[in-house]
């Protein structure tokens, strides 16, 4: 058999460094903001951080529930021995729910069709399903509208009496929790309370009611109810537009310089020559691109951190690489390039990259591709700086 490559592994061209201690810190900090039970949202591979490592960390740090969006995500957690309550909330009505019902995973139901599909699977296997009824209180996304809510609640009550489901929860989602004074926030809380009152008057007794996402957990205490859902805040970005609570960044994305070249003034760079050098300068090629999660649309605005300084990305970001203009810095092949990090050294943060790309940090974090290796910094007890830990 022909073997390719040597015995010594090459350092990765690009890697993310996930700080589990920062995730634990954020979990504890968020839990201290409320008397409600915390659900940690670990969908989308824990926002790109690695679901298994993150799940164990948040549960050890005080989260009691987990939130995912698919059967596959829920079953992955059960398959590795996670026994905490899990809510899975995004499904088609005609899915086979038997595996997740058997695995004791709670399911969201936003319509009568969803309830019928869940009940059919429960009947087939002889196990009642735990269901959270979702009300659309103003986001106009998932959930039953005010017009459809009575029918959903009535059907749920009938199926519960038949022993096919148990209505364990009632929930909804806020549209503008980042701005607590937005009139829709108070309006949605009012509508949620009305939906709960109606459900209880029909004979349902939900164990957990929940409305608050990360922003509402921090800034809208009247939306906490029994359960709060911590999502993006677990991973470092501050969700409120007008305040910070001390969340720590949890991911560093870094790559390496694989080529340097000195070029004269007037040199066009990358596709379309959107960037032209204004003076003699050094260009460096960095081995990470939009296939790895570095957003192409940010190329004309974004910066990276090289040899203790921010350097602009020169021209368009390509699928596998981009060019940075480092001026007269003595950059060498192999030097580290910090795409984003904690900001402790002055490097860009994921929130800045979101701004450059015209999106939110969620998209940047979840977009980190499979080619990028992941390394984990464990939960710690000693005092070390983030820089020391990343470079360890």
C-alpha positions in Angstrom: 0.0 0.0 0.0 1.3 3.4 -0.9 1.3 5.9 1.9 1.4 9.6 1.3 2.9 12.1 3.6 5.4 12.0 6.4 5.0 10.8 10.0 5.0 14.4 11.4 1.7 16.2 10.9 1.9 19.6 9.3 0.4 22.5 11.3 -3.0 23.4 10.0 -3.4 26.0 7.4 -6.4 27.3 9.3 -7.9 26.5 12.7 -10.4 27.7 15.2 -9.6 27.7 18.9 -12.6 27.2 21.1 -12.3 28.3 24.6 -14.5 26.1 26.7 -13.7 28.1 29.8 -15.2 31.2 28.2 -18.3 29.2 27.4 -18.5 28.0 31.0 -18.1 31.6 32.2 -20.8 32.9 29.8 -23.2 30.1 31.0 -22.7 31.0 34.6 -23.0 34.7 34.0 -26.2 34.3 32.1 -27.7 31.9 34.7 -27.0 34.6 37.3 -29.3 37.0 35.3 -32.5 35.0 36.0 -34.3 32.8 38.4 -35.7 30.8 35.5 -34.2 27.5 34.3 -31.7 27.9 31.4 -31.9 26.1 28.1 -28.6 26.2 26.2 -29.1 26.5 22.4 -26.6 24.1 20.8 -28.1 23.9 17.3 -25.9 24.2 14.2 -23.0 22.3 15.9 -23.2 24.6 18.8 -23.0 27.7 16.6 -20.0 26.1 14.9 -18.1 25.4 18.1 -18.5 21.7 18.3 -21.7 20.4 19.8 -20.4 17.6 22.0 -17.7 19.6 23.8 -19.9 22.6 24.2 -22.9 20.6 25.4 -21.0 19.0 28.2 -19.5 22.3 29.2 -22.8 24.2 29.4 -24.4 21.4 31.4 -21.6 21.4 33.9 -21.8 25.1 34.2 -25.5 25.2 35.0 -27.7 24.9 32.0 -30.4 22.2 32.5 -32.1 22.0 29.0 -30.7 21.9 25.5 -32.2 23.3 22.3 -31.7 22.0 18.8 -33.6 22.3 15.5 -33.6 18.9 14.0 -34.1 15.2 14.8 -30.5 14.5 13.7 -29.1 17.1 16.1 -31.1 15.7 19.0 -30.2 12.1 18.3 -26.5 12.9 18.1 -26.7 14.2 21.6 -28.5 11.1 22.9 -26.1 8.8 21.0 -23.2 10.2 23.0 -24.9 9.8 26.3 -26.5 13.2 27.0 -29.5 12.7 29.1 -30.6 16.3 29.8 -34.0 17.4 28.5 -33.8 18.4 24.8 -36.3 20.5 22.8 -36.1 20.1 19.0 -38.2 22.7 17.2 -38.0 22.7 13.5 -39.6 19.9 11.6 -41.9 19.0 8.7 -45.3 17.6 9.8 -44.7 14.3 7.9 -41.4 13.4 9.5 -40.9 10.1 11.3 -40.9 11.3 14.9 -40.6 7.8 16.4 -36.8 7.9 17.0 -36.9 11.1 18.9 -40.0 10.2 20.9 -38.2 7.0 21.9 -35.1 9.0 22.8 -37.2 11.2 25.1 -36.8 14.4 23.1 -39.4 17.1 23.3 -40.9 18.3 20.1 -42.3 21.7 19.1 -45.7 21.8 17.4 -46.7 24.9 15.5 -49.8 23.6 13.7 -52.5 20.9 13.9 -50.6 19.1 11.1 -47.5 18.9 13.2 -49.6 17.6 16.1 -51.2 15.0 14.0 -47.8 13.8 12.6 -46.3 13.6 16.1 -49.3 11.8 17.5 -49.2 9.2 14.6 -45.6 8.3 15.4 -46.5 8.1 19.1 -49.4 5.8 18.4 -47.3 3.5 16.3 -44.6 3.0 19.0 -46.9 3.2 22.0 -45.0 6.0 23.7 -46.6 9.5 24.3 -44.7 12.4 22.9 -43.6 15.5 25.0 -44.8 18.5 23.0 -44.3 22.3 23.3 -47.0 24.2 21.6 -45.6 27.3 19.8 -47.6 30.5 19.5 -46.9 33.2 17.0 -47.0 36.3 19.1 -45.7 38.7 16.5 -42.5 37.3 14.9 -44.6 35.9 12.0 -42.3 33.0 11.5 -43.0 29.7 13.3 -46.0 29.2 15.6 -49.7 29.3 15.4 -51.3 32.7 14.9 -54.0 34.1 17.2 -56.6 32.8 14.7 -55.1 29.3 14.7 -54.2 29.0 18.3 -57.6 27.8 19.6 -57.7 24.9 17.1 -54.1 23.9 18.0 -54.8 24.0 21.7 -58.1 22.0 21.3 -56.4 19.4 19.2 -53.5 19.1 21.7 -56.0 18.7 24.6 -57.8 15.9 22.7 -54.5 14.1 21.9 -53.3 14.5 25.5 -56.6 13.0 26.8 -56.1 10.1 24.3 -52.6 9.4 25.8 -50.7 10.2 22.6 -49.0 13.4 23.7 -48.2 15.4 26.8 -48.2 19.2 26.5 -45.1 19.8 28.4 -44.5 23.4 27.3 -45.9 26.5 25.6 -43.5 28.9 23.9 -42.9 31.7 21.5 -40.1 33.9 20.2 -39.5 37.7 20.4 -38.8 39.8 17.3 -37.0 42.8 18.9 -35.6 41.7 22.2 -32.3 43.5 21.5 -34.3 46.7 22.0 -36.4 46.2 25.2 -38.3 49.5 24.7 -39.5 48.5 21.2 -43.3 48.5 21.4 -43.4 45.0 20.0 -41.7 43.5 23.0 -44.4 44.5 25.5 -47.0 43.5 22.8 -45.6 40.0 22.4 -45.4 39.4 26.1 -49.0 40.4 26.4 -50.0 38.1 23.5 -48.0 35.2 25.0 -49.8 35.6 28.4 -53.1 35.6 26.5 -52.1 32.4 24.7 -51.1 30.8 28.0 -54.3 31.8 29.7 -56.3 30.3 26.9 -54.3 27.0 26.9 -54.7 26.6 30.7 -58.5 27.4 30.5 -58.8 24.6 28.0 -57.3 22.2 30.5 -53.6 22.1 29.5 -51.0 22.3 32.3 -47.7 23.1 30.7 -44.7 22.4 32.9 -42.4 25.0 31.2 -43.3 28.2 29.5 -40.7 30.2 27.6 -40.3 33.3 25.5 -36.9 34.8 26.2 -33.9 34.5 23.9 -30.4 35.7 24.8 -31.2 39.4 24.5 -34.4 39.0 26.6 -32.6 36.9 29.1 -30.3 40.0 29.8 -32.7 42.9 29.1 -36.3 41.8 29.5 -36.8 40.1 32.8 -40.6 40.1 32.5 -40.1 37.7 29.5 -38.4 35.0 31.6 -41.3 32.8 32.6 -40.1 29.2 33.5 -37.4 28.7 31.0 -35.0 31.0 29.2 -33.2 30.1 25.9 -29.5 31.2 25.8 -28.2 31.2 22.3 -25.7 33.6 20.8 -24.8 35.0 24.2 -23.2 31.6 25.2 -20.7 32.2 22.4 -19.5 35.7 23.4 -21.2 38.4 21.3 -23.2 40.8 23.4 -26.8 40.5 22.2 -28.0 43.9 23.5 -27.6 47.0 21.5 -27.2 49.3 24.5 -25.3 47.4 27.2 -22.7 44.8 27.9 -22.7 42.2 30.7 -19.2 40.8 30.5 -19.5 37.9 28.1 -16.2 36.5 26.8 -15.4 35.6 23.3 -15.3 31.9 22.8 -13.7 31.4 19.4 -10.5 32.5 17.7 -10.0 32.0 14.0 -6.5 32.0 12.7 -4.5 31.0 9.7 -0.9 31.4 8.3 1.0 33.3 5.7 2.0 31.0 2.9 3.5 33.5 0.5 4.9 37.0 0.6 5.8 39.4 -2.2 7.0 42.9 -2.6 5.1 44.9 -5.2 5.2 48.4 -6.6 2.6 51.1 -6.4 -0.2 50.6 -8.8 -0.4 46.9 -8.5 -3.9 45.5 -8.8 -4.8 42.7 -6.4 -7.1 39.7 -6.6 -10.1 39.3 -9.0 -11.3 42.4 -10.7 -8.5 44.5 -9.3 -10.9 46.2 -6.8 -7.8 47.0 -4.7 -4.7 48.7 -6.1 -1.7 49.5 -4.1 -1.0 53.2 -3.5 2.7 52.7 -2.8 5.4 50.0 -2.8 4.3 47.4 -0.2 4.3 43.8 0.8 1.4 41.6 0.0 0.9 38.3 1.9 -1.2 35.3 0.8 -3.3 33.8 3.6 -4.6 30.2 3.4 -8.3 30.6 4.2 -11.2 31.9 2.2 -15.0 32.0 1.8 -15.3 28.2 1.6 -13.9 28.2 5.2 -16.3 30.9 6.4 -14.5 34.1 5.7 -17.3 36.2 4.1 -16.5 37.2 0.6 -18.5 40.4 0.8 -16.3 41.8 3.6 -13.2 41.9 1.5 -13.1 45.6 0.8 -13.6 46.6 4.5 -12.1 43.8 6.6 -8.9 43.7 8.5 -6.7 40.9 10.1 -4.0 40.9 12.7 -0.5 40.2 11.6 2.7 40.8 13.7 1.0 43.1 16.2 -0.9 45.3 13.7 -4.2 45.4 11.9 -3.7 45.0 8.1 -6.3 45.4 5.5 -7.5 42.6 3.3 -6.5 43.6 -0.2 -9.1 42.9 -2.8 -11.7 40.2 -3.1 -11.7 37.2 -0.7 -11.4 34.0 -2.8 -12.7 30.5 -2.1 -9.5 29.3 -0.4 -7.4 32.4 0.2 -7.1 36.1 0.5 -4.4 38.7 0.2 -3.5 41.2 3.0 -1.5 44.4 2.6 1.1 44.5 5.4 3.0 47.5 4.2 6.6 47.4 5.5 6.0 44.9 8.3 8.7 42.2 8.3 6.2 39.4 7.7 7.6 35.9 6.9 6.0 32.8 5.5 4.5 30.9 8.4 3.5 33.9 10.4 0.2 33.7 12.2 -2.8 35.6 10.9 -5.6 36.3 13.3 -8.8 36.6 11.4 -10.8 37.3 14.6 -10.3 36.6 18.3 -11.1 38.1 21.7 -9.9 41.6 20.8 -7.5 41.4 23.8 -4.5 42.1 21.6 -6.3 44.5 19.3 -7.3 41.9 16.7 -10.7 42.1 15.1 -13.6 40.4 16.8 -16.4 38.3 15.3 -18.8 41.2 15.9 -16.6 43.4 13.8 -16.5 40.9 11.0 -20.3 40.7 11.2 -20.4 44.4 10.7 -18.0 44.3 7.8 -20.1 41.6 6.2 -23.5 43.2 6.9 -24.7 40.3 8.9 -24.8 39.1 12.5 -22.2 37.1 14.5 -24.3 34.0 14.3 -23.7 33.7 10.6 -19.9 34.2 10.9 -19.6 31.6 13.7 -21.8 29.0 12.1 -20.2 29.5 8.7 -16.7 28.2 9.7 -16.2 25.3 7.3 -15.2 21.7 7.8 -11.7 22.2 6.4 -10.9 24.4 9.4 -9.5 22.3 12.2 -10.8 22.8 15.7 -8.8 22.9 18.9 -10.3 23.1 22.4 -9.0 25.0 25.4 -10.4 23.3 28.6 -12.2 24.8 31.5 -9.6 26.0 33.8 -9.1 27.0 37.4 -5.8 29.0 37.1 -5.4 32.6 35.9 -4.0 32.9 32.4 -4.6 35.4 29.7 -6.4 34.5 26.6 -3.3 35.2 24.6 -1.3 32.7 26.7 -4.0 30.1 26.3 -4.3 30.5 22.5 -0.6 30.3 22.0 -0.2 27.3 24.4 
